[in-house]
């Protein structure tokens, strides 16, 4: 006779056994206990990172798609979601870093407005340049050159990079939310505080800071969630004008015609006189944006040892460079590590499970893009990103401000990240000033040969711009 109670008990035991095996597998893969975290915290952190990054799903197609490049916005959306998902999952599994990846802001503008519209490259040729830069990236990552460069950055400069990125993303958050706006007379000014979106963003910032002061775990995530709910309830956040999926996967990035066009693009790339500068520009921006992000996040979660070297850095760099190659092959600009990953770290993310969760969310976004984009509008995500800026700025206290040379290079790094609106430019300017101050202070011998090479590369890059 069928015993319902006995059957239910056996099924429950089987489910508990499977859950336990799953947790053991995740522990082996991500070392959760060693990093003082758990599955729930990592998943929440991954969702937080994804929501902070998800704007790229709407912004990237709007920048890359259209008449200036000739690219189909729907295809760019598809490529953005898939490339971001694959790259983020690779970062989590290979390096065990809580960092999400996606096509970078800034470099997508370089792709469209400079390379395609300015230099006259077809989008196939521009994608070929991105792919070549990614392959070079892989080579210098595998050979350890990239690791050597990042580990050669002086400790005080690493701290300045982390703090500078904090100010940079806080400024981005304020700008995107409309709290700070452009002004012809004063360059920037306070926005319209009566605008509903601005009011919502300010509300979110206050709530998120309040949660952090109260010591609430994953405060940025809950702040983001509360802001989204309030925004939807008041009608400030809605679903409209969202990108649609391509009608068929094989009608976009993977059809034979696209593959043929990509091959032609590779051949056409080298017919341009400035092909080297284009490839170098893509490589330069990706390399130092990634370096800045990895250093900043690494400092925050204890991935940097006493010697200033980062744990598993070579695997993180490999994941980033493979992401660029995958992105180019799919049909999007350079994929890079996102500073918005700091939102997930602030929510408790410490391992690659955070990045894997972010990656899975990007893949799922193909099917729920209207919902995702409706709750990842600037007014909702700005508070979480702004608060991350506060957390990252704490690294300022570690810098040796008594040493004028270090203070000057740190200050220049930070101020140029914000005013030049670029992580890589801030890092480059900071390095140049660092070299000059060490020369003036007769401490040139204390600067490593790698640093001097980097300084010369930065100077060369600006001379060629």
C-alpha positions in Angstrom: 0.0 0.0 0.0 1.3 3.4 -0.9 2.4 5.3 2.2 2.2 9.1 1.4 4.0 10.2 4.6 6.9 7.8 4.0 7.1 8.9 0.3 7.2 12.6 1.3 9.9 11.9 3.9 12.1 10.1 1.3 11.6 12.9 -1.3 12.6 15.4 1.4 15.7 13.5 2.3 16.7 13.3 -1.4 16.2 17.0 -1.9 18.2 17.8 1.2 21.0 15.5 0.0 21.1 17.2 -3.4 21.1 20.7 -1.7 24.0 19.6 0.5 25.9 18.2 -2.5 25.3 21.5 -4.4 26.6 23.5 -1.4 29.6 21.3 -1.2 30.3 21.8 -4.9 30.0 25.6 -4.5 32.3 25.5 -1.5 35.0 23.6 -3.4 34.7 26.0 -6.4 34.4 29.3 -4.6 35.9 28.7 -1.1 32.9 30.5 0.5 33.9 29.6 4.1 37.5 30.8 3.6 36.2 34.1 2.3 33.7 34.4 5.2 30.6 34.4 3.0 27.7 32.2 2.0 25.5 31.3 -1.0 22.7 33.7 -0.1 25.0 36.7 0.4 26.8 36.0 -2.9 23.6 35.6 -4.9 22.2 38.9 -3.4 25.6 40.6 -4.3 25.4 39.2 -7.8 21.9 40.6 -8.3 23.1 43.9 -6.9 26.0 44.1 -9.4 23.7 43.1 -12.3 21.1 45.7 -11.5 23.9 48.3 -11.2 25.3 47.3 -14.6 22.1 46.4 -16.5 21.8 49.9 -17.9 24.5 48.8 -20.5 21.8 46.6 -22.1 19.9 49.7 -23.2 22.8 52.2 -23.6 25.2 50.0 -25.6 22.7 49.4 -28.5 21.9 53.1 -28.5 25.6 54.1 -29.0 26.7 51.3 -31.3 23.6 50.8 -33.3 22.4 53.3 -35.9 23.5 55.2 -39.0 27.0 56.1 -37.7 28.1 52.4 -37.6 25.4 50.7 -39.6 24.9 48.1 -36.8 21.5 46.8 -35.9 20.6 47.9 -32.4 18.7 44.6 -31.7 21.8 42.6 -32.7 24.0 44.8 -30.5 21.6 44.1 -27.6 21.8 40.4 -28.1 25.6 40.6 -28.3 25.8 42.8 -25.2 23.8 40.3 -23.1 25.6 37.2 -24.3 29.1 38.6 -24.1 28.5 40.1 -20.6 27.1 36.8 -19.4 29.9 34.7 -20.7 32.7 37.1 -19.5 31.2 37.5 -16.0 30.8 33.7 -15.6 34.4 33.2 -16.7 35.6 35.8 -14.2 33.8 34.0 -11.4 34.9 30.5 -12.3 38.5 31.2 -13.4 39.6 33.9 -10.9 37.0 33.6 -8.1 36.6 37.4 -8.3 33.2 39.1 -7.5 33.5 41.3 -10.7 31.0 41.6 -13.5 32.0 42.4 -17.1 30.3 44.0 -20.0 31.0 46.3 -23.0 32.7 49.3 -21.4 31.3 52.8 -21.5 33.7 55.2 -23.1 35.2 52.6 -25.3 31.9 52.1 -27.1 31.9 55.9 -27.8 35.4 55.5 -29.1 34.2 52.7 -31.4 31.3 54.7 -32.8 32.3 58.4 -32.8 36.0 58.2 -33.4 36.8 54.9 -35.2 33.6 54.6 -37.4 32.3 58.1 -37.7 35.7 59.9 -37.5 38.2 57.6 -39.2 35.7 56.1 -41.6 36.0 52.4 -40.5 33.2 50.1 -41.3 31.7 48.4 -38.1 33.2 45.1 -39.3 36.7 46.7 -39.5 36.2 48.3 -36.0 35.1 44.9 -34.6 38.2 43.3 -36.1 40.3 45.9 -34.3 38.6 45.1 -31.0 39.2 41.4 -31.6 42.9 42.0 -32.4 43.3 44.1 -29.2 41.7 41.3 -27.3 44.0 38.7 -28.7 47.0 40.9 -27.8 45.4 41.2 -24.4 45.3 37.4 -24.0 48.9 37.0 -25.0 50.2 39.5 -22.5 47.9 38.0 -19.9 49.1 34.4 -20.5 52.7 35.4 -20.6 52.4 37.2 -17.3 53.3 40.6 -18.7 50.0 42.1 -17.6 50.3 40.7 -14.1 53.8 42.1 -13.8 52.5 45.5 -14.9 49.6 45.6 -12.4 51.7 44.3 -9.5 54.4 46.9 -10.3 52.0 49.8 -9.5 53.2 51.4 -6.2 50.9 50.8 -3.2 50.1 54.5 -2.8 49.1 54.7 -6.5 46.8 51.6 -6.1 45.1 53.3 -3.1 44.7 56.5 -5.1 43.3 54.6 -8.1 40.7 52.9 -5.8 39.7 56.2 -4.1 39.7 58.0 -7.5 37.3 55.4 -8.9 35.1 56.0 -5.9 34.8 59.7 -6.7 34.4 58.9 -10.4 31.5 56.6 -10.0 29.9 58.9 -7.4 30.0 61.7 -10.0 28.6 59.4 -12.6 25.7 58.4 -10.3 24.9 62.1 -9.6 25.1 63.0 -13.2 23.0 60.1 -14.5 20.4 60.8 -11.9 20.2 64.5 -12.8 21.3 65.6 -9.4 24.3 67.2 -11.1 23.9 68.7 -14.6 26.0 70.4 -17.3 26.2 74.2 -17.2 27.8 76.5 -19.8 28.9 79.1 -17.2 30.1 76.8 -14.4 30.7 73.5 -16.3 28.5 71.6 -13.8 25.7 72.7 -11.5 22.9 71.4 -9.2 20.0 69.8 -11.2 16.3 70.4 -10.9 15.5 69.2 -7.4 11.8 69.3 -8.2 12.2 66.6 -11.0 10.5 63.4 -9.8 13.5 61.3 -11.0 15.9 63.5 -9.0 13.7 63.3 -5.9 13.6 59.5 -6.3 17.4 59.3 -6.5 17.9 61.5 -3.5 15.4 59.4 -1.6 17.3 56.3 -2.6 20.7 57.8 -1.5 19.2 58.8 1.9 17.6 55.3 2.4 20.8 53.5 1.4 23.1 55.5 3.6 20.6 55.1 6.5 20.7 51.3 6.0 24.5 51.3 6.0 24.7 53.4 9.2 22.3 50.9 10.8 24.7 48.1 9.8 22.3 46.3 7.5 24.0 43.6 5.4 23.7 44.2 1.7 22.5 47.7 2.3 23.0 48.8 -1.4 20.8 45.9 -2.6 18.0 46.7 -0.2 18.3 50.4 -0.9 18.1 49.7 -4.6 15.1 47.4 -4.1 13.2 50.0 -1.9 13.9 52.8 -4.4 12.6 50.7 -7.3 9.4 49.7 -5.4 8.8 53.4 -4.5 9.5 54.5 -8.1 7.1 51.9 -9.6 4.4 52.8 -7.0 4.6 56.5 -7.7 4.8 55.9 -11.5 8.4 57.3 -11.8 9.6 54.0 -13.2 7.9 52.2 -16.0 8.3 49.9 -19.0 8.6 51.6 -22.3 10.9 52.0 -25.3 12.9 48.9 -24.4 15.0 47.2 -27.0 13.5 44.1 -28.6 15.2 40.8 -29.2 16.3 39.8 -32.7 13.7 37.5 -34.2 16.3 34.8 -34.6 19.7 34.2 -33.2 20.9 33.2 -36.6 19.6 36.4 -38.1 22.2 38.4 -36.2 25.7 37.6 -35.0 26.0 34.0 -36.0 24.8 33.8 -39.6 27.2 33.0 -42.5 26.8 36.5 -44.0 27.9 38.0 -40.7 30.9 35.7 -40.5 31.9 36.6 -44.0 31.5 40.3 -43.2 33.7 39.8 -40.2 36.5 38.2 -42.3 36.3 41.0 -44.8 36.5 43.5 -41.8 39.8 41.8 -40.7 41.2 42.3 -44.2 40.0 45.9 -44.5 41.4 46.9 -41.1 45.0 46.8 -42.2 44.3 49.0 -45.3 43.9 52.0 -43.0 47.0 54.1 -42.3 46.1 54.5 -38.6 45.2 50.8 -37.8 48.0 50.6 -35.2 46.7 53.6 -33.3 43.1 52.3 -33.4 44.2 48.9 -32.0 46.5 50.5 -29.4 43.7 52.8 -28.3 41.3 49.9 -27.7 44.0 48.0 -25.9 45.1 51.0 -23.8 41.6 51.9 -22.6 40.7 48.3 -21.8 44.0 47.5 -20.1 44.0 50.4 -17.7 40.3 50.6 -17.1 40.5 46.9 -16.0 43.7 47.5 -14.0 42.0 50.3 -12.1 38.9 48.3 -11.4 40.7 45.2 -10.3 43.0 47.1 -8.0 40.1 49.1 -6.5 38.0 46.0 -5.8 41.0 44.0 -4.7 41.9 46.6 -2.1 38.3 46.6 -0.8 38.1 42.9 -0.2 41.6 42.0 0.8 42.9 40.5 -2.4 46.1 42.5 -2.2 48.9 41.1 -0.1 51.6 42.9 2.0 53.8 43.2 -1.1 51.0 44.9 -3.0 50.4 41.8 -5.3 46.9 40.6 -6.2 45.7 37.0 -5.6 44.8 35.2 -8.9 45.4 38.3 -10.9 46.6 36.4 -14.0 43.3 34.4 -14.1 41.2 37.6 -13.7 43.1 39.2 -16.6 42.7 36.2 -18.8 38.9 36.2 -18.2 38.8 39.9 -19.1 40.7 39.5 -22.3 38.8 36.4 -23.4 35.6 38.5 -22.8 36.9 41.1 -25.2 37.5 38.5 -27.9 34.1 36.8 -27.4 32.4 40.3 -27.4 34.0 41.2 -30.7 33.1 37.9 -32.3 29.5 38.4 -31.2 29.3 42.0 -32.4 30.0 44.4 -29.6 32.8 46.8 -28.5 35.4 46.0 -25.9 34.2 44.0 -22.9 35.8 45.1 -19.6 35.6 44.8 -15.9 32.9 47.2 -14.5 33.5 49.5 -11.6 29.8 49.0 -10.7 30.9 45.6 -9.3 31.7 47.6 -6.2 27.9 47.7 -5.5 27.9 43.9 -5.2 31.1 44.0 -3.1 29.3 46.5 -0.8 26.4 44.1 -0.6 28.8 41.4 0.7 30.1 39.8 -2.4 33.5 38.2 -1.9 33.8 35.3 -4.4 33.3 34.4 -8.0 29.8 33.2 -7.2 28.8 36.9 -7.2 30.2 37.2 -10.8 28.6 33.9 -11.9 25.2 35.2 -10.6 25.7 38.4 -12.5 26.5 36.5 -15.6 23.5 34.3 -15.4 21.3 37.4 -14.9 22.7 38.8 -18.1 21.8 35.7 -20.0 18.3 35.6 -18.5 17.9 39.3 -19.4 17.4 38.2 -23.0 14.0 36.9 -22.0 13.0 39.6 -19.5 14.7 42.7 -20.8 11.7 45.1 -20.3 11.4 44.2 -16.6 15.2 44.4 -16.0 15.6 47.7 -17.8 12.6 49.2 -16.0 14.2 48.7 -12.6 17.7 49.6 -13.6 17.0 53.2 -14.6 19.4 55.8 -13.3 17.2 57.1 -10.6 17.0 53.6 -9.1 20.6 52.5 -9.5 22.3 55.8 -8.8 21.9 55.5 -5.0 23.7 52.2 -4.8 26.5 53.4 -7.0 26.9 56.7 -5.1 27.2 54.8 -1.8 29.9 52.5 -3.3 31.8 55.7 -4.1 31.7 56.6 -0.3 33.1 53.1 0.6 35.9 53.3 -2.0 36.9 56.8 -0.9 37.8 55.4 2.5 41.1 54.3 0.9 42.3 57.9 1.0 43.3 57.5 4.7 45.9 54.9 3.7 47.8 57.2 1.3 51.0 58.9 2.7 49.8 62.5 2.3 52.9 63.7 4.1 55.1 62.9 1.1 54.5 65.7 -1.4 55.5 63.6 -4.4 53.0 60.8 -3.4 50.3 63.4 -2.5 50.7 65.1 -5.9 50.5 61.9 -8.0 47.6 60.6 -5.9 45.7 63.9 -6.2 46.3 64.1 -10.0 45.1 60.5 -10.4 41.9 61.3 -8.5 41.1 64.7 -10.0 41.7 63.6 -13.6 39.5 60.5 -13.3 36.6 62.8 -12.4 37.3 65.8 -14.7 38.6 63.8 -17.7 35.7 61.4 -17.1 38.1 58.4 -17.6 39.7 55.9 -15.3 42.5 55.2 -17.8 43.3 59.0 -18.3 43.4 59.5 -14.5 45.7 56.6 -14.0 48.0 57.7 -16.9 48.2 61.3 -15.7 48.9 60.1 -12.1 51.7 57.9 -13.3 53.3 60.7 -15.4 53.3 63.0 -12.3 54.6 60.2 -10.1 57.6 59.8 -12.4 58.3 63.5 -12.6 58.1 63.9 -8.8 60.4 61.0 -8.2 62.9 62.6 -10.7 62.6 66.0 -9.0 63.1 64.4 -5.6 66.2 62.5 -6.8 64.4 59.2 -6.2 64.4 57.9 -9.7 66.2 54.7 -8.7 63.3 53.8 -6.4 61.0 53.6 -9.4 60.8 50.2 -11.0 61.8 49.8 -14.7 58.2 48.6 -15.5 56.9 51.9 -14.1 59.2 53.9 -16.3 58.1 51.9 -19.3 54.5 52.6 -18.5 55.2 56.3 -18.1 56.8 56.3 -21.6 53.8 54.4 -23.0 51.4 57.0 -21.5 53.4 59.9 -23.0 53.5 58.1 -26.4 49.7 57.5 -26.2 48.9 61.2 -25.6 51.4 62.3 -28.4 49.6 60.0 -30.8 46.0 61.1 -29.9 
